[in-house]
Amino acid sequence: ICIFLAVTNRVANALVMGAALTFVTAMSNFFISALRNSIPRRIRMIAQVAIIATFVIMIDQFFRGFYWSMSKQLGPYVALIITNCIVMGRAEAYAMQNPPLPSLLDGFANGIGYALILLIIGFFRELIGAGNILGFTVLSESWYSRNVLFLLAPGAFITAGFLIWVFNVINPRDGEGG
């Protein structure tokens, strides 16, 4: 949830964080899978976190060196990728039981899915909150009043709630309807 709150107020932030998470998930899955038979079961979680942290540090240093403005905007939230449930969950549930290439693809696909959700939430928060997307005015100030609530932390929860509602209406569970 912290990453939702921190990075989805702008589409650019959501894109960069989604790309970072995708890279970390894919690469950590690959290496965890490649080393899975060498990692003792007693320390498997420690080894997974160390591998994941290595890729997060690489991404953080890349941003600091080549994309300083985005590094300042994302701040400490890049480091939170280490504790992201998708990254840890895919490492434990998939990479520890499967060969490296399928694990790489699994990590990539799950990262892309997460990035897509960040992008959708970022799109609506920036559009409703600022009236623009990626710096281009979409909703003219002559007839649209900015809704700053969507640029603040509650806007992430509101947007995520609406997104969940839309998915539930499109694909209701048994016995539920829209």
Backbone hydrogen bonds in HBPLUS format (Angstrom, degrees):
<---DONOR---> <-ACCEPTOR-->    atom                        ^
c    i                          cat <-CA-CA->   ^        H-A-AA   ^      H-
h    n   atom  resd res      DA  || num        DHA   H-A  angle D-A-AA Bond
n    s   type  num  typ     dist DA aas  dist angle  dist       angle   num
A0004-PHE N   A0001-ILE O   2.99 MM   3  5.06 114.7  2.43  98.6 114.8     1
A0005-LEU N   A0001-ILE O   3.04 MM   4  6.40 162.1  2.07 158.7 162.4     2
A0006-ALA N   A0002-CYS O   2.88 MM   4  6.05 154.0  1.95 149.0 156.7     3
A0007-VAL N   A0003-ILE O   2.94 MM   4  5.79 172.1  1.95 153.9 155.7     4
A0008-THR N   A0004-PHE O   3.28 MM   4  5.49 153.6  2.36 138.5 141.5     5
A0014-ALA N   A0010-ARG O   3.11 MM   4  6.40 160.7  2.15 149.6 155.1     6
A0015-LEU N   A0011-VAL O   2.84 MM   4  6.10 157.1  1.90 156.6 162.8     7
A0016-VAL N   A0012-ALA O   3.06 MM   4  6.27 164.5  2.08 150.9 154.4     8
A0017-MET N   A0013-ASN O   2.92 MM   4  6.08 168.4  1.93 154.4 158.0     9
A0018-GLY N   A0014-ALA O   2.86 MM   4  5.86 154.3  1.93 142.1 150.1    10
A0019-ALA N   A0015-LEU O   2.92 MM   4  6.11 155.0  1.98 145.3 151.9    11
A0020-ALA N   A0016-VAL O   2.92 MM   4  6.14 157.5  1.97 147.4 153.9    12
A0021-LEU N   A0017-MET O   2.89 MM   4  6.08 163.9  1.92 150.9 155.0    13
A0022-THR N   A0018-GLY O   2.93 MM   4  6.05 154.6  1.99 143.7 151.1    14
A0023-PHE N   A0019-ALA O   2.96 MM   4  6.16 163.5  1.99 150.4 154.2    15
A0024-VAL N   A0020-ALA O   2.98 MM   4  6.20 170.2  1.99 154.0 156.6    16
A0025-THR N   A0021-LEU O   2.89 MM   4  5.98 166.0  1.91 150.3 154.6    17
A0026-ALA N   A0022-THR O   2.96 MM   4  6.04 167.6  1.98 151.4 155.2    18
A0027-MET N   A0023-PHE O   2.93 MM   4  5.99 171.7  1.94 156.5 158.9    19
A0028-SER N   A0024-VAL O   2.91 MM   4  5.76 160.0  1.95 145.1 151.8    20
A0029-ASN N   A0025-THR O   3.04 MM   4  5.93 154.7  2.10 137.6 145.1    21
A0030-PHE N   A0026-ALA O   3.03 MM   4  6.25 158.0  2.08 146.4 152.4    22
A0031-PHE N   A0027-MET O   3.05 MM   4  6.33 169.2  2.06 154.4 155.7    23
A0032-ILE N   A0028-SER O   2.84 MM   4  5.86 161.8  1.87 151.3 157.3    24
A0033-SER N   A0029-ASN O   2.91 MM   4  5.91 157.7  1.96 145.3 151.8    25
A0034-ALA N   A0030-PHE O   2.93 MM   4  6.15 156.0  1.99 144.9 152.1    26
A0035-LEU N   A0031-PHE O   2.99 MM   4  6.11 142.1  2.14 141.9 150.9    27
A0036-ARG N   A0032-ILE O   2.90 MM   4  5.66 106.1  2.46 136.8 153.3    28
A0036-ARG N   A0033-SER O   3.27 MM   3  4.98 158.5  2.32  97.8 104.3    29
A0038-SER N   A0035-LEU O   2.85 MM   3  5.27 149.1  1.94 115.7 126.0    30
A0039-ILE N   A0035-LEU O   3.11 MM   4  6.26 126.1  2.41 153.8 168.6    31
A0043-ILE N   A0040-PRO O   3.09 MM   3  5.74 145.0  2.21 116.5 124.7    32
A0044-ARG N   A0041-ARG O   3.42 MM   3  5.08 173.0  2.43 101.2 102.8    33
A0047-ALA N   A0043-ILE O   2.93 MM   4  6.17 163.7  1.95 160.7 165.5    34
A0048-GLN N   A0044-ARG O   2.88 MM   4  6.07 156.5  1.94 146.3 153.2    35
A0049-VAL N   A0045-MET O   2.94 MM   4  6.14 165.8  1.96 150.7 154.0    36
A0050-ALA N   A0046-ILE O   2.96 MM   4  6.15 156.2  2.02 146.6 153.6    37
A0051-ILE N   A0047-ALA O   2.99 MM   4  6.23 158.6  2.04 150.4 155.4    38
A0052-ILE N   A0048-GLN O   2.90 MM   4  6.10 169.8  1.91 156.6 159.7    39
A0053-ALA N   A0049-VAL O   2.76 MM   4  5.82 163.0  1.79 149.1 154.7    40
A0054-THR N   A0050-ALA O   3.05 MM   4  6.18 145.7  2.17 138.8 147.2    41
A0055-PHE N   A0051-ILE O   3.35 MM   4  6.75 155.9  2.41 149.3 153.4    42
A0056-VAL N   A0052-ILE O   2.99 MM   4  6.31 154.4  2.06 152.0 160.2    43
A0057-ILE N   A0053-ALA O   2.88 MM   4  6.03 160.8  1.92 150.9 155.5    44
A0058-MET N   A0054-THR O   3.04 MM   4  6.29 151.4  2.12 140.7 148.9    45
A0059-ILE N   A0055-PHE O   3.01 MM   4  6.25 160.9  2.04 146.9 151.0    46
A0060-ASP N   A0056-VAL O   2.87 MM   4  6.10 165.8  1.89 153.3 157.5    47
A0061-GLN N   A0057-ILE O   2.89 MM   4  6.02 163.3  1.92 151.3 155.5    48
A0062-PHE N   A0058-MET O   2.90 MM   4  6.08 149.9  1.99 144.9 153.9    49
A0063-PHE N   A0059-ILE O   2.93 MM   4  6.24 163.2  1.96 156.7 159.9    50
A0064-ARG N   A0060-ASP O   2.98 MM   4  6.23 160.3  2.02 147.8 153.6    51
A0065-GLY N   A0061-GLN O   2.92 MM   4  6.03 148.5  2.02 143.5 151.6    52
A0066-PHE N   A0062-PHE O   2.81 MM   4  5.84 162.1  1.84 158.0 162.5    53
A0067-TYR N   A0063-PHE O   2.81 MM   4  4.57 146.7  1.92 126.2 133.0    54
A0070-MET N   A0067-TYR O   3.10 MM   3  5.62 121.2  2.46 111.4 124.5    55
A0071-SER N   A0067-TYR O   2.98 MM   4  6.22 155.3  2.04 151.9 159.7    56
A0072-LYS N   A0068-TRP O   2.94 MM   4  6.22 152.6  2.01 154.7 160.5    57
A0073-GLN N   A0069-SER O   3.19 MM   4  6.44 150.6  2.28 138.2 146.0    58
A0074-LEU N   A0070-MET O   2.87 MM   4  6.05 164.6  1.89 158.6 161.7    59
A0075-GLY N   A0071-SER O   2.88 MM   4  5.73 142.1  2.03 137.4 148.1    60
A0077-TYR N   A0074-LEU O   2.97 MM   3  5.65 148.3  2.07 148.6 147.7    61
A0079-ALA N   A0076-PRO O   3.13 MM   3  5.54 125.0  2.45 105.2 117.3    62
A0080-LEU N   A0077-TYR O   3.13 MM   3  5.07 134.3  2.35  93.1 105.6    63
A0081-ILE N   A0078-VAL O   3.05 MM   3  5.68 164.0  2.08 116.6 121.7    64
A0082-ILE N   A0079-ALA O   3.21 MM   3  6.03 157.5  2.26 119.6 123.3    65
A0083-THR N   A0080-LEU O   3.08 MM   3  5.53 133.6  2.31 108.2 118.3    66
A0084-ASN N   A0081-ILE O   3.07 MM   3  4.97 160.2  2.11 103.9 110.0    67
A0088-MET N   A0084-ASN O   3.09 MM   4  6.38 176.2  2.09 163.2 162.9    68
A0089-GLY N   A0085-CYS O   2.70 MM   4  5.48 152.6  1.78 138.3 147.9    69
A0090-ARG N   A0086-ILE O   2.96 MM   4  5.93 162.4  1.99 145.1 149.1    70
A0091-ALA N   A0087-VAL O   3.14 MM   4  6.27 153.1  2.21 143.1 150.8    71
A0092-GLU N   A0088-MET O   3.01 MM   4  6.22 163.6  2.04 152.4 156.0    72
A0093-ALA N   A0089-GLY O   2.76 MM   4  5.73 167.0  1.77 152.6 157.0    73
A0094-TYR N   A0090-ARG O   2.93 MM   4  5.19 150.0  2.02 125.7 134.4    74
A0095-ALA N   A0090-ARG O   3.00 MM   5  6.40 164.6  2.02 158.2 162.8    75
A0096-MET N   A0091-ALA O   3.13 MM   5  6.28 131.2  2.38 151.4 162.2    76
A0097-GLN N   A0094-TYR O   2.99 MM   3  5.48 155.5  2.06 114.3 122.2    77
A0098-ASN N   A0094-TYR O   3.10 MM   4  6.07 119.3  2.49 151.2 167.5    78
A0103-SER N   A0099-PRO O   3.14 MM   4  6.20 149.6  2.23 148.9 158.2    79
A0104-LEU N   A0100-PRO O   2.79 MM   4  6.04 149.6  1.88 153.8 162.3    80
A0105-LEU N   A0101-LEU O   3.02 MM   4  6.32 165.0  2.04 156.9 159.9    81
A0106-ASP N   A0102-PRO O   2.83 MM   4  6.00 152.1  1.91 143.6 151.9    82
A0107-GLY N   A0103-SER O   2.92 MM   4  6.08 163.0  1.95 147.8 151.9    83
A0108-PHE N   A0104-LEU O   2.90 MM   4  6.13 157.0  1.95 148.4 155.4    84
A0109-ALA N   A0105-LEU O   2.87 MM   4  6.01 167.6  1.88 150.6 153.8    85
A0110-ASN N   A0106-ASP O   2.95 MM   4  6.10 164.2  1.98 151.3 155.8    86
A0111-GLY N   A0107-GLY O   2.92 MM   4  5.97 152.8  1.99 142.5 150.6    87
A0112-ILE N   A0108-PHE O   2.88 MM   4  6.12 156.6  1.93 150.9 157.2    88
A0113-GLY N   A0109-ALA O   3.00 MM   4  6.22 156.4  2.05 145.3 151.6    89
A0114-TYR N   A0110-ASN O   3.03 MM   4  6.25 159.9  2.08 146.4 151.2    90
A0115-ALA N   A0111-GLY O   2.82 MM   4  6.01 160.2  1.86 149.3 155.7    91
A0116-LEU N   A0112-ILE O   2.84 MM   4  6.03 150.2  1.93 147.4 155.2    92
A0117-ILE N   A0113-GLY O   3.20 MM   4  6.50 154.1  2.27 144.4 150.2    93
A0118-LEU N   A0114-TYR O   2.98 MM   4  6.34 162.1  2.02 152.7 157.7    94
A0119-LEU N   A0115-ALA O   2.83 MM   4  6.04 156.4  1.88 148.4 155.4    95
A0120-ILE N   A0116-LEU O   2.90 MM   4  6.14 160.1  1.94 151.0 155.6    96
A0121-ILE N   A0117-ILE O   3.02 MM   4  6.21 172.1  2.02 155.9 157.9    97
A0122-GLY N   A0118-LEU O   2.80 MM   4  5.91 160.7  1.83 148.9 155.5    98
A0123-PHE N   A0119-LEU O   2.79 MM   4  5.89 153.4  1.86 147.3 154.5    99
A0124-PHE N   A0120-ILE O   3.17 MM   4  6.45 169.2  2.18 154.3 154.8   100
A0125-ARG N   A0121-ILE O   2.93 MM   4  6.07 160.4  1.97 152.6 158.9   101
A0126-GLU N   A0122-GLY O   2.93 MM   4  5.94 166.4  1.95 148.6 152.5   102
A0127-LEU N   A0123-PHE O   2.91 MM   4  5.99 159.8  1.96 147.3 154.0   103
A0128-ILE N   A0124-PHE O   2.91 MM   4  5.85 170.6  1.92 146.7 149.8   104
A0129-GLY N   A0125-ARG O   2.78 MM   4  5.50 150.3  1.87 137.5 147.8   105
A0130-ALA N   A0126-GLU O   2.86 MM   4  5.36 157.6  1.91 133.3 140.4   106
A0131-GLY N   A0127-LEU O   2.84 MM   4  4.55 129.5  2.09 113.7 127.4   107
A0147-ASN N   A0128-ILE O   3.28 MM  19  5.99 153.7  2.36 143.1 146.0   108
A0138-VAL N   A0131-GLY O   2.92 MM   7  5.78 162.2  1.95 144.8 150.1   109
A0139-LEU N   A0131-GLY O   2.85 MM   8  4.70 177.0  1.85 143.1 143.9   110
A0133-ILE N   A0136-PHE O   2.92 MM   3  5.31 152.8  2.00 146.1 150.2   111
A0136-PHE N   A0133-ILE O   2.95 MM   3  5.31 166.0  1.97 120.9 122.8   112
A0143-TRP N   A0140-SER O   3.23 MM   3  5.94 160.5  2.27 116.4 120.6   113
A0144-TYR N   A0140-SER O   2.84 MM   4  5.78 138.9  2.01 149.1 162.0   114
A0150-PHE N   A0147-ASN O   3.08 MM   3  6.06 151.6  2.16 127.9 131.8   115
A0151-LEU N   A0148-VAL O   2.87 MM   3  5.23 149.7  1.96 112.2 121.9   116
A0152-LEU N   A0149-LEU O   3.14 MM   3  5.24 149.5  2.24 101.7 110.9   117
A0155-GLY N   A0152-LEU O   2.92 MM   3  5.51 137.5  2.10 117.9 129.6   118
A0156-ALA N   A0153-ALA O   3.03 MM   3  5.58 141.2  2.19 114.9 124.1   119
A0158-ILE N   A0154-PRO O   2.91 MM   4  6.19 165.1  1.93 158.0 162.5   120
A0159-THR N   A0155-GLY O   2.92 MM   4  5.94 165.3  1.94 143.3 147.8   121
A0160-ALA N   A0156-ALA O   2.87 MM   4  5.95 162.0  1.90 146.3 152.1   122
A0161-GLY N   A0157-PHE O   2.86 MM   4  5.96 155.0  1.92 145.4 152.6   123
A0162-PHE N   A0158-ILE O   2.99 MM   4  6.29 157.9  2.04 149.5 154.9   124
A0163-LEU N   A0159-THR O   2.92 MM   4  6.15 156.7  1.97 149.4 156.4   125
A0164-ILE N   A0160-ALA O   2.91 MM   4  6.15 158.2  1.96 150.3 155.6   126
A0165-TRP N   A0161-GLY O   2.95 MM   4  6.17 158.5  2.00 146.5 152.9   127
A0166-VAL N   A0162-PHE O   2.89 MM   4  6.16 159.0  1.93 151.3 156.3   128
A0167-PHE N   A0163-LEU O   3.01 MM   4  6.28 164.6  2.03 151.5 155.1   129
A0168-ASN N   A0164-ILE O   2.91 MM   4  6.14 152.9  1.98 148.9 156.8   130
A0169-VAL N   A0165-TRP O   2.89 MM   4  6.17 143.9  2.03 147.6 157.8   131
A0170-ILE N   A0166-VAL O   2.94 MM   4  6.17 162.2  1.97 153.8 158.5   132
A0171-ASN N   A0167-PHE O   2.84 MM   4  5.86 158.0  1.89 145.6 152.2   133
A0176-GLU N   A0173-ARG O   3.00 MM   3  5.42 164.7  2.03 136.0 136.6   134
